[in-house]
Amino acid sequence: MLRIYIIGISILLIAIAINIIAKYFNVITWYEFISLLSIEGMLIFRKVGFINYIYLFIIYPMLLGLGYKLGNKIYYYIY
């Protein structure tokens, strides 16, 4: 149970850092994407842009996966 908690905290901290960095580089986050999708509907898919899709569907999940690996390593380092 402690392992899952440490991994969850690691993923959360990585996600917060990634979202801060994304705002700095003017890349939309999932929060903005869902908000725009609810406002504009399917038209958002034309307006978002290629870089944002690469970030949302490839880079962001990979970095969250690294958050998992980091949390797992922290747990095994402690225990």
Residue frames relative to the residue before (quaternion, step in Angstrom):
aa qw qx qy qz dx dy dz
M 1.0000 0.0000 0.0000 0.0000 0.00 0.00 0.00
L 0.6442 0.5149 -0.3161 0.4690 3.58 1.01 -0.81
R 0.6038 0.5641 -0.3472 0.4435 3.57 1.07 -0.73
I 0.6657 0.4959 -0.2980 0.4712 3.58 0.89 -0.94
Y 0.6410 0.5287 -0.3205 0.4548 3.58 0.99 -0.81
I 0.6688 0.4910 -0.3012 0.4699 3.61 0.89 -0.92
I 0.6456 0.5047 -0.3179 0.4769 3.58 0.97 -0.81
G 0.6509 0.5227 -0.3134 0.4526 3.60 0.96 -0.83
I 0.6483 0.5024 -0.3111 0.4801 3.57 0.98 -0.84
S 0.6417 0.5282 -0.3190 0.4554 3.57 0.99 -0.82
I 0.6611 0.4916 -0.3027 0.4791 3.58 0.92 -0.89
L 0.6418 0.5307 -0.3213 0.4507 3.59 0.97 -0.83
L 0.6832 0.4799 -0.2912 0.4670 3.59 0.87 -0.92
I 0.6297 0.5137 -0.3265 0.4827 3.58 1.04 -0.76
A 0.6555 0.5143 -0.3182 0.4523 3.62 0.91 -0.86
I 0.6425 0.5107 -0.3272 0.4684 3.59 0.96 -0.80
A 0.6651 0.4991 -0.3022 0.4661 3.59 0.92 -0.91
I 0.6474 0.5198 -0.3185 0.4574 3.59 0.95 -0.86
N 0.6662 0.5003 -0.3077 0.4596 3.60 0.94 -0.84
I 0.6237 0.5195 -0.3394 0.4753 3.60 1.05 -0.68
I 0.6671 0.4905 -0.2969 0.4758 3.57 0.94 -0.89
A 0.6320 0.5333 -0.3338 0.4524 3.60 1.00 -0.78
K 0.6387 0.5129 -0.3313 0.4682 3.60 0.98 -0.76
Y 0.6238 0.5491 -0.3340 0.4446 3.58 1.04 -0.78
F 0.7537 0.3642 -0.1928 0.5120 3.60 1.00 -0.83
N 0.4543 -0.7223 0.4184 0.3111 3.61 1.29 0.26
V 0.3945 0.6566 -0.5219 0.3754 3.54 0.94 0.96
I 0.4440 -0.7048 0.4698 0.2924 3.58 -0.85 0.86
T 0.3432 -0.7158 0.5738 0.2016 3.52 -1.19 0.67
W 0.7027 -0.4456 0.3313 0.4449 3.55 -1.29 0.09
Y 0.6116 0.5596 -0.3525 0.4342 3.57 1.04 -0.73
E 0.6824 0.4678 -0.2785 0.4878 3.58 0.93 -0.89
F 0.6315 0.5480 -0.3280 0.4398 3.56 0.99 -0.84
I 0.6814 0.4703 -0.2852 0.4828 3.60 0.87 -0.94
S 0.6301 0.5308 -0.3324 0.4591 3.58 1.02 -0.77
L 0.6791 0.4712 -0.2867 0.4843 3.59 0.89 -0.89
L 0.6271 0.5388 -0.3360 0.4512 3.57 1.03 -0.72
S 0.6804 0.4740 -0.2970 0.4734 3.58 0.97 -0.78
I 0.6728 0.4814 -0.2997 0.4752 3.60 1.11 -0.59
E 0.8221 0.2702 -0.1076 0.4895 3.57 0.71 -1.10
G 0.4199 -0.7175 0.4662 0.3025 3.59 1.18 -0.18
M 0.8344 -0.2276 0.1708 0.4720 3.53 -1.17 -0.66
L 0.5188 0.6439 -0.4215 0.3721 3.61 1.19 -0.23
I 0.5350 0.6452 -0.3980 0.3730 3.58 1.19 -0.46
F 0.6071 0.5934 -0.3596 0.3873 3.60 1.05 -0.65
R 0.6607 0.4800 -0.3067 0.4889 3.58 1.18 -0.44
K 0.7183 0.4873 -0.2402 0.4347 3.58 1.10 -0.71
V 0.5825 0.6482 -0.3698 0.3221 3.58 1.09 -0.59
G 0.3654 -0.7509 0.4819 0.2654 3.60 0.82 -0.86
F 0.6458 -0.5850 0.3590 0.3344 3.52 -1.18 0.74
I 0.6516 0.5251 -0.3194 0.4446 3.60 0.88 -0.92
N 0.6536 0.5119 -0.3165 0.4589 3.59 0.95 -0.80
Y 0.6440 0.5067 -0.3275 0.4705 3.60 1.02 -0.73
I 0.6257 0.5266 -0.3348 0.4680 3.58 0.99 -0.81
Y 0.6649 0.5005 -0.3012 0.4655 3.56 0.94 -0.89
L 0.7248 0.4738 -0.2616 0.4264 3.60 0.74 -1.07
F 0.8083 0.3237 -0.1483 0.4689 3.57 0.87 -0.90
I 0.7520 0.3252 -0.2155 0.5313 3.62 1.19 -0.23
I 0.7566 0.4090 -0.2347 0.4531 3.58 0.55 -1.15
Y 0.6779 0.5099 -0.3056 0.4325 3.61 0.78 -0.98
P 0.6875 0.4545 -0.3147 0.4709 3.66 0.78 -0.83
M 0.6270 0.5309 -0.3462 0.4530 3.60 1.03 -0.69
L 0.6728 0.4863 -0.3012 0.4691 3.58 0.95 -0.81
L 0.6230 0.5076 -0.3447 0.4851 3.60 1.07 -0.59
G 0.6085 0.5357 -0.3393 0.4771 3.57 1.11 -0.63
L 0.6344 0.5021 -0.3266 0.4885 3.57 1.08 -0.69
G 0.5874 0.5568 -0.3582 0.4655 3.58 1.16 -0.56
Y 0.6228 0.5251 -0.3271 0.4790 3.56 1.07 -0.74
K 0.6792 0.4920 -0.2951 0.4578 3.56 0.84 -0.97
L 0.6307 0.5279 -0.3278 0.4649 3.58 1.03 -0.76
G 0.6684 0.4975 -0.2973 0.4662 3.58 0.89 -0.90
N 0.6362 0.5255 -0.3172 0.4674 3.56 1.03 -0.79
K 0.6630 0.4921 -0.3005 0.4775 3.59 0.96 -0.86
I 0.6230 0.5290 -0.3424 0.4635 3.59 1.00 -0.76
Y 0.6501 0.5156 -0.3250 0.4538 3.58 0.91 -0.87
Y 0.7219 0.4383 -0.2663 0.4646 3.59 0.78 -0.96
Y 0.5887 0.5435 -0.3724 0.4684 3.59 1.21 -0.38
I 0.6817 0.4724 -0.2816 0.4826 3.58 1.01 -0.83
Y 0.7961 0.2079 -0.0975 0.5598 3.60 0.90 -0.91
